[in-house]
Amino acid sequence: MLKLLPIMLLLYCVTGAAIEPPPETGNQDDAAIEEGDVLELDRLTVTGEKLTLRKETRLRLVRHAMNEPRSSKKEDRDKLLCWMEVPVGTHFHHVTCARNGDLDALRLGGKSGQIGGSAGYGRHKIWRSLKAESAVGIRNILDGMSDDGYFDKEFVAIASNGGEPPRDVPDIDELKVFASAWVEVDRLTREDKPEEQVIAAITADGMTLQRYNRIAVLAQSYQSIRTKITEIVMEQQDSLSSS
């Protein structure tokens, strides 16, 4: 996870505010992060313009890390967590991020940056957004991106390895339309129905043939999209069988 950070973050030395422990921990023993302990994340903003790959990767990383549970397991030390902190004297929030290992080092008083003899963890590995926002504003920024987050992990992995992830990932609503059409197309094809009938099934709910084909290509190329389509198809079939 460490190698991802230089790709996605602009770093600044700052004076830290009081930082709450991640809400997922439920553990008040995590050490407080003192002034000067944090580095700044770049601004978390989304405009009407298309996001650059760098900014979209950064935002996806934060959104994914906000859903990560706190863990003290050795195998989870390098997993990044993000949460909202409230600076003293304001109701606005910063996004703050750290690895599980960094939080464990703080809890254990590891000012030398060590846990159990392993270097590389500690208070100087904490990241915080430059600008404080309302909690609703932060959520709107993260929710304003496409695909509802199911593709975040794969997107970040591709970008961090120097690849070019797709920028037209379908959201959940679009995948539901695709999944319904895909099931119907499969049935019509097996029954050797005419092409006109197959195309009509694809476009019945407003999806274009071009977009259907594009999502099919994306599903062949990316595991996260295949998995999500499979989940939706199963949910739709369960719903039909129970009705």
N, C-alpha and C positions, 0 to 999 in steps of 0.2 A: 504493500500500500504506500510506503514511503516514496517510491519512485513515481507515483502518480502526482504528488503534490507540486513539484516544480512545473508540471505541465499546466496545472489548472489554477494556480494561485499566484497573485502578485503579493510579495511579502514586504511588510513594513514593521519596524520596531516601534512599539507603542507603549503607553501606560495602560495597564489592564484595569477594568472595572471589577467589582465583586461579581463572581460567577457562581451560579447555582449548579449543583451536581446534576447530571442527566436525570430527568424524571423517571426513566425506566429503572434506575438502580434501586430506589427505595432505601438507599444506604447513606446515612448521614456521616459515616466515618471517612468518606473521601475528603482528602485535605482541601482546604480552600486554596484557590489559585491567587497568588499575591500579585501586587503591582509589578509590571515589567515582565510577567511570566508568559504573556501571549504574543503571538504574531498575527498580523492582520490578513484576513481574506480580502480579495477584491470585492468591489461593490456587487451586491446581489440585485441586479436590475434587469428587467425585461422591457424592451420597448416594442413599438409596432414594427420595427425593422427585423429582418431575419437575424437570428442569433449567429454569431461566429461559432465555429467548431469549439474553440477554446472556452467560450462562455457557456455554451450549451453543455459541454462536458463537465465544467465546474458545477453548474446548477444541478445536473443529474447526479453527480457525486454526492452533493449535499442532500438532495431529496432522498436518495437511497440510504444514506447514513442516518437520516432522521428516523428511519424505520428499523434500524438495527437495535436489538436489545443489549443491555449492559451484560458483560460476561467477564468473569475472572479466570476462565479456562485458558490454559497455556496455548492451545491451538487458535484461540480467538484474540491473542494479544495485538495483532496487527490490523484487526478489523476497526474501521473508522466509525465513530459515532458522532452525530451532530445533534444539538439541542438548542433551545432558545434561552438566553441568559438575560436577566433584567439588571442593567447598571443601577447603582445606588442613586436614588433621587429622581427616578424617571419611571414611567410605565412602558416606555419603548423597549424593544428587544434587539439584541444582537444574536446572530447565528454563531454558535461556538462549536468547534469540532476537535476531537482528540481520539487517539486510539485507546482501546481497552488497557493496553499496557501502560500508557501514559497516566491514566487515571489510577491504576493500581500503584504506580510508583509514587503518586501524590499521597495516596491513602497510607502507604507504608513509610512515608517520609523520605522517599528516594530522591533527595535533592541532587545527588550525584548522577541521576539518570539511570539507575540500575534497579533491576528486580531480580532477585535470586541469582545474582552474579552476571546477569545479562545486561550489557550496556545498550544505550540507544533509546531509553524511555525516560520520561520525566516532564517537569513543568515547562520546559522550553520547547515542547512539541505541541503546544495548544494553539489553535487558530481561531480568530474571531473576525466577523464581518466589519468592514470599515464603518458602515453607517447603521445606526439604530433605526428600526422600523417598528410599526405596530405588528402584533402577532398576526393579525388578519392580513396585513400587507405582505409579510413574509410568506404566508401560506398562499396568497394570490400569485406571488412571483413564482413559487415552485409549482403550483397547480396550473399555471398558465402555459406550461409546456405540453407537448403532445404525449399521448399514449398512457397517461395515468400511472407512469412509473414502472410498469412491468418490464420495460426494455432498458432501464437505467444501468443495471450492473453490466449487461453485455455491451452497451454503448460505451461506457467508461473503459472497459477492458480493451475494446477495439482501439479507441482513441489513444489510450496510454501506451499501446504497442506500436503506435505510428500509423495505424490504419485509418480508413475513412468510413465511419459508420453511416448508415443510411439516414437521411434527414427528412424522410417522408414516412416515418413509422406510423401505422394506423393506430387510432385510439380504440378504446374498448367498444364504443358504440359502432364504429366502422367494422371492427372484427366480428361483432354479432351479426351484422348484415352479411358480411362475407361468409361466415360459418353457415348460416341458413341457406345461402345461395350455393355454397359448396356441396352441402348434403343433397340438395335438389339436383344439382348438375350431375353429381355422381349417380344418382338414381336414374335420371333421364339418359345418361350415357350408357349405363348398363342395359337399359331397355331399348337401346338403339333408336332413340327418338331423333327427329330432325333437328338440324343445327338451329333453326329459327326458334324452336321451343327451348332449347338450351340457353340461347342468348336472352330470351324473354325471362327465363328464371333468374338469370344474373341481374338483369336491370329492373326487376319487379319492384324492388324497394329503393330505387333511386341510385344504385351503384352503376357506374359506367363499366363497359367491357374493358376499357383500358385500365381502370383502377383495379378491377377484379384480377386481371392478369398480373398487375404490378404486385399486389398483395400475395398472390400465389408464388411469385418469384422470391419475394422477401421471406415467405414462409419456408421455402426450400433452402434459403441461405442462412437463416438465423434461428437458433434453437429456441430463444425466448418467444418468438412469434409463433413457431410451430406449437410449442407447449401451451400458449394461451389459446390458440385456436382449438386445440384438442380439448382443453378444459371447457370452453364455451359450447362446443358441440355436445359434450357429455351432459352439461347442464341443460341444454335445450332438449336433448333426448329424454333426460330424467323428468323434465317438466311435462313433456308430452305424454309420457307413460303414466304419470301420476294424475293427469287431468281426465 
